[in-house]
Amino acid sequence: MSKQCGECSKCCDGWLHANIRGNVLSPGNKCIFLTNDPNGSCSIHKDRPIKPCQIFSCIWLITDMPEHLKPSLSGVIAMNNKIDGVPYVFLVNAPNYPTDEIINWFKEKEKYSNLLYFDTDDNIVYIGETKFIEVIELHKDDIIKQHLDLAKHYIKQI
């Protein structure tokens, strides 16, 4: 049985960056096509664009991650990403910080050996292969700036 998003709409709630039909989705700005339905309905779901809407899948959706780690329940979006061609998993605070359980789930999976997240003190944490560590070191300041920009948007919403 394949997993379904169901009521989860974390990827549309303003935690990620995207452009949907010219409308910018960014930290603090949820998708304008997301309705107020508690079931996470999208007003253009049947005709939503292929990129990013149809092709995006969080890692929970495409793996055997437990149900309670679903983004709508955990408050963390795990997504595949690349930096300078090196694949890694980015754990997005949505709005929660990754728990030890989430971090350990990824550490136990060889496929997801490169991991980047921010801890509760907003320190950047990155673990993985040597090439990944080297690439992150090169871009660390930009990554931290993007994270702090997200945090500022979140604080404004509270």
BELJOPE-V560907 format. One record per residue. N is the residue number from 1. RES is the residue in one letter. SS is DSSP state (H for helix, E for strand, L for the rest). PHI is phi in whole degrees, 0 to 359 (* if undefined). Layout:
((N/RES/SS/PHI) (N/RES/SS/PHI))
This chain:
((1/M/L/*) (2/S/L/274) (3/K/L/282) (4/Q/L/233) (5/C/L/297) (6/G/L/59) (7/E/L/282) (8/C/L/287) (9/S/L/223) (10/K/H/305) (11/C/H/293) (12/C/H/255) (13/D/L/276) (14/G/L/96) (15/W/L/256) (16/L/L/245) (17/H/L/257) (18/A/E/195) (19/N/E/232) (20/I/E/245) (21/R/L/52) (22/G/L/84) (23/N/E/258) (24/V/E/277) (25/L/E/257) (26/S/E/206) (27/P/L/308) (28/G/L/93) (29/N/E/234) (30/K/L/288) (31/C/L/297) (32/I/L/289) (33/F/L/269) (34/L/E/282) (35/T/L/272) (36/N/L/276) (37/D/L/298) (38/P/L/297) (39/N/L/272) (40/G/L/72) (41/S/L/288) (42/C/E/247) (43/S/L/289) (44/I/L/241) (45/H/H/308) (46/K/H/294) (47/D/H/242) (48/R/L/295) (49/P/L/295) (50/I/H/299) (51/K/H/249) (52/P/H/265) (53/C/H/300) (54/Q/H/282) (55/I/L/270) (56/F/L/285) (57/S/L/220) (58/C/L/292) (59/I/H/294) (60/W/H/303) (61/L/H/293) (62/I/H/252) (63/T/L/229) (64/D/L/265) (65/M/L/305) (66/P/L/298) (67/E/H/306) (68/H/H/288) (69/L/H/260) (70/K/L/303) (71/P/H/309) (72/S/H/293) (73/L/H/261) (74/S/H/270) (75/G/L/75) (76/V/E/226) (77/I/E/256) (78/A/E/261) (79/M/E/224) (80/N/E/287) (81/N/E/211) (82/K/E/220) (83/I/E/224) (84/D/L/50) (85/G/L/81) (86/V/E/263) (87/P/E/285) (88/Y/E/202) (89/V/E/257) (90/F/E/252) (91/L/E/265) (92/V/E/268) (93/N/E/291) (94/A/L/221) (95/P/L/263) (96/N/L/281) (97/Y/L/279) (98/P/L/299) (99/T/L/276) (100/D/H/302) (101/E/H/299) (102/I/H/294) (103/I/H/300) (104/N/H/293) (105/W/H/301) (106/F/H/288) (107/K/H/300) (108/E/L/280) (109/K/L/258) (110/E/H/300) (111/K/H/299) (112/Y/H/249) (113/S/L/283) (114/N/L/257) (115/L/E/223) (116/L/E/228) (117/Y/E/201) (118/F/E/245) (119/D/L/275) (120/T/L/294) (121/D/L/263) (122/D/L/61) (123/N/L/275) (124/I/E/284) (125/V/E/236) (126/Y/E/218) (127/I/E/227) (128/G/L/151) (129/E/L/292) (130/T/H/305) (131/K/H/300) (132/F/H/298) (133/I/H/301) (134/E/H/298) (135/V/H/294) (136/I/H/297) (137/E/H/303) (138/L/H/294) (139/H/H/250) (140/K/H/304) (141/D/H/299) (142/D/H/293) (143/I/H/296) (144/I/H/297) (145/K/H/300) (146/Q/H/298) (147/H/H/296) (148/L/H/294) (149/D/H/298) (150/L/H/298) (151/A/H/300) (152/K/H/298) (153/H/H/297) (154/Y/H/294) (155/I/H/298) (156/K/H/298) (157/Q/H/284) (158/I/L/287))
